[in-house]
Amino acid sequence: MKLFYGTACYVQSAGVKGEMEIDGFSVTVCRELGVELERHRVRSFDEMAQWGDDVSGFDLIVALSPASQRRVLELTRFYHLDVEYWPILDPTGLGQGREDKLRGYREARDQIKGRMLARFGPPTEDV
């Protein structure tokens, strides 16, 4: 989001689980677009709340997996905000070799990129 739309909106990334390390294949395929994830920290919805980023403060939450969609709907049932589910390919178990795995991760990355462009329009930043 920040690559395409800059700081025009506040964006936070979270998931159901926060104790996992960022996936190296994700780092590689995002770097191809100029997105640096090396220092990105995986955080859970619960950790976000502990740090003061409560879901009630957001206008839109995009869930990328059925598990995150269920958790978000549970967390937001008393708040007026939009929740969208974007069914994105989970590449974690795909492919045998490195190139096969990278192909799956690129496909997932490109699905997310396509959804962002369809939802929010052309980039406002020079990409």
C-alpha positions as CSV (number, residue, x, y, z in Angstrom):
1,M,0.0,0.0,0.0
2,K,2.7,2.5,1.0
3,L,4.6,1.9,-2.2
4,F,1.5,2.8,-4.4
5,Y,-0.3,5.3,-2.2
6,G,2.4,6.8,0.1
7,T,1.3,8.1,3.5
8,A,-2.1,9.3,2.4
9,C,-3.6,6.7,4.7
10,Y,-2.5,4.8,7.7
11,V,-1.8,1.2,7.0
12,Q,-1.0,-1.6,9.5
13,S,-0.3,-5.2,8.8
14,A,-1.5,-7.9,11.2
15,G,-2.6,-11.5,11.3
16,V,-4.0,-14.2,13.5
17,K,-0.6,-15.3,14.7
18,G,2.3,-13.0,15.6
19,E,5.0,-15.3,16.8
20,M,6.2,-16.3,13.3
21,E,9.2,-14.9,11.4
22,I,8.6,-13.1,8.1
23,D,8.9,-15.6,5.2
24,G,12.0,-15.3,3.2
25,F,10.2,-16.0,-0.1
26,S,7.9,-13.1,0.7
27,V,10.9,-10.9,1.3
28,T,12.4,-11.9,-2.0
29,V,9.3,-11.4,-4.2
30,C,8.4,-8.1,-2.5
31,R,11.9,-6.8,-3.0
32,E,11.4,-7.3,-6.8
33,L,8.7,-4.5,-6.6
34,G,10.9,-2.3,-4.4
35,V,9.1,-3.2,-1.1
36,E,11.6,-3.9,1.7
37,L,10.3,-6.4,4.2
38,E,13.6,-7.4,5.9
39,R,12.8,-5.4,9.0
40,H,9.1,-6.1,8.9
41,R,7.8,-7.7,12.1
42,V,4.9,-10.2,12.0
43,R,2.3,-9.0,14.6
44,S,-1.0,-10.4,15.7
45,F,-4.3,-8.5,16.2
46,D,-3.8,-8.9,19.9
47,E,-0.3,-7.3,19.7
48,M,-1.7,-4.4,17.7
49,A,-4.3,-3.8,20.5
50,Q,-1.5,-3.9,23.1
51,W,0.4,-1.3,21.2
52,G,-2.6,1.0,20.9
53,D,-3.7,0.1,17.4
54,D,-7.2,-1.1,18.2
55,V,-9.2,-2.3,15.2
56,S,-11.9,0.2,16.0
57,G,-9.7,3.0,14.8
58,F,-9.6,1.7,11.2
59,D,-12.0,2.4,8.4
60,L,-11.3,-0.7,6.5
61,I,-9.8,-4.1,7.3
62,V,-8.8,-6.4,4.5
63,A,-8.5,-10.1,5.4
64,L,-6.4,-12.3,3.2
65,S,-7.2,-15.7,4.7
66,P,-10.4,-17.3,6.0
67,A,-8.8,-17.5,9.5
68,S,-8.1,-13.8,9.6
69,Q,-11.5,-13.0,8.2
70,R,-13.1,-15.0,11.1
71,R,-10.9,-13.2,13.6
72,V,-11.6,-9.8,12.2
73,L,-15.3,-10.3,12.1
74,E,-15.2,-11.4,15.7
75,L,-13.1,-8.3,16.7
76,T,-15.2,-5.8,14.8
77,R,-18.7,-7.0,15.5
78,F,-19.4,-3.9,17.7
79,Y,-17.7,-1.4,15.5
80,H,-18.8,0.4,12.3
81,L,-16.1,-0.3,9.8
82,D,-15.7,-2.2,6.6
83,V,-14.3,-5.6,6.4
84,E,-13.3,-7.1,3.1
85,Y,-12.1,-10.6,2.3
86,W,-9.7,-11.0,-0.6
87,P,-9.2,-14.7,-1.3
88,I,-5.5,-14.8,-2.0
89,L,-3.5,-17.9,-2.9
90,D,-1.6,-19.3,0.1
91,P,1.8,-20.1,-1.5
92,T,3.4,-21.6,1.6
93,G,3.0,-25.3,0.6
94,L,3.3,-24.9,-3.1
95,G,6.3,-25.9,-5.3
96,Q,9.1,-28.3,-5.0
97,G,12.2,-26.2,-5.8
98,R,13.1,-22.6,-5.1
99,E,11.9,-21.3,-8.5
100,D,8.6,-23.2,-8.2
101,K,8.1,-21.7,-4.7
102,L,9.0,-18.2,-5.9
103,R,6.5,-18.5,-8.7
104,G,3.7,-19.2,-6.2
105,Y,4.7,-16.3,-4.0
106,R,4.8,-14.0,-7.0
107,E,1.3,-15.1,-8.0
108,A,0.1,-14.3,-4.4
109,R,1.9,-11.0,-4.5
110,D,0.4,-10.1,-7.9
111,Q,-3.1,-11.1,-6.7
112,I,-2.7,-8.6,-3.8
113,K,-1.4,-5.9,-6.0
114,G,-4.3,-6.4,-8.5
115,R,-6.8,-6.3,-5.6
116,M,-5.3,-3.0,-4.3
117,L,-5.3,-1.4,-7.7
118,A,-8.9,-2.5,-8.4
119,R,-10.0,-1.3,-4.9
120,F,-8.0,2.0,-4.5
121,G,-7.2,3.0,-8.1
122,P,-4.0,3.8,-9.8
123,P,-0.9,4.6,-7.7
124,T,-0.6,8.1,-6.4
125,E,3.1,7.7,-5.9
126,D,5.7,7.3,-8.7
127,V,6.4,3.6,-8.8
